Amino acid sequence: MAIYSYYSIFEPINEENYKGYAVSFPDLENVFTDGRSFAEAYEMAKDVLGTMLALNEEENTAFHPPSAPDKLTIREGSSLIYIQIDTDDYREAE
């Protein structure tokens, strides 16, 4: 139905039993994922964002519009990553 763009925060995880990236979306409540590499975390982030947006469209549920990047704060060592999802393409790929 639409193309959406959101910023995500990629935070490195460097624990003894898990290394990778935790991903969150500061504008979207309870939307999180992770991956063992940056590439895996990015693909997982696209998937969780696409799932949430497509579901909200189907249920006609409102969700927070994206913030401007200068309004977001991130921890040192983390990265602000732009992710764009076309929900029509996302549904076709499922």
C-alpha positions in Angstrom: 0.0 0.0 0.0 2.8 2.4 0.7 6.5 2.9 1.1 7.7 3.7 4.7 11.1 4.8 5.9 12.2 4.5 9.5 15.5 4.9 11.3 16.7 1.9 13.3 19.4 1.8 16.0 22.1 -0.9 15.6 23.8 -1.6 18.9 26.8 -3.9 19.0 26.4 -7.0 21.3 29.7 -8.3 22.6 28.8 -10.9 25.3 30.6 -14.1 26.0 27.9 -16.3 24.5 26.6 -13.9 21.8 28.2 -11.4 19.5 26.2 -9.4 16.9 23.8 -6.5 16.8 20.6 -5.6 18.6 18.2 -3.6 16.5 15.5 -1.3 17.7 13.2 1.3 16.2 13.0 4.4 18.4 9.7 5.5 16.8 8.0 2.1 17.1 7.1 0.6 20.4 8.2 -3.1 21.0 9.8 -3.6 17.6 13.2 -5.3 18.1 15.4 -7.9 16.5 19.0 -8.9 16.3 21.5 -10.7 14.2 25.0 -12.3 14.5 26.4 -10.0 11.8 25.5 -6.6 10.5 24.1 -8.0 7.3 21.9 -10.6 9.2 20.7 -7.9 11.6 19.8 -5.6 8.7 17.8 -8.4 7.0 16.1 -9.2 10.3 15.3 -5.5 10.8 13.7 -5.2 7.3 11.7 -8.3 8.1 10.4 -7.2 11.5 9.6 -3.7 10.2 7.8 -5.1 7.1 5.8 -7.5 9.3 4.7 -4.8 11.7 3.8 -2.3 9.0 1.9 -4.8 6.8 -0.1 -6.0 9.9 -0.9 -2.4 10.9 -2.1 -1.7 7.4 -4.3 -4.8 7.3 -5.8 -3.9 10.7 -6.0 -0.2 9.9 -4.0 0.5 13.0 -2.3 3.9 13.4 1.4 3.9 14.2 3.9 6.6 15.0 5.3 8.5 12.1 9.1 8.5 11.6 11.2 11.1 13.4 13.8 13.2 11.8 17.3 11.8 12.4 18.4 14.9 14.3 15.6 14.2 16.8 16.9 10.8 17.7 19.6 10.0 20.2 21.9 7.0 20.1 24.5 5.5 22.5 28.2 5.8 21.7 29.2 2.9 19.5 25.7 2.4 18.0 24.7 3.3 14.5 21.6 5.0 13.1 20.5 3.1 10.0 17.8 4.1 7.6 15.4 1.3 6.5 12.8 1.6 3.8 10.0 -0.9 3.2 7.5 -1.1 0.4 4.6 -3.1 2.0 3.3 -4.3 -1.4 6.8 -5.8 -2.2 7.0 -7.2 1.3 3.7 -9.0 1.0 4.7 -10.4 -2.5 7.9 -11.8 -1.1 6.3 -13.7 1.7 
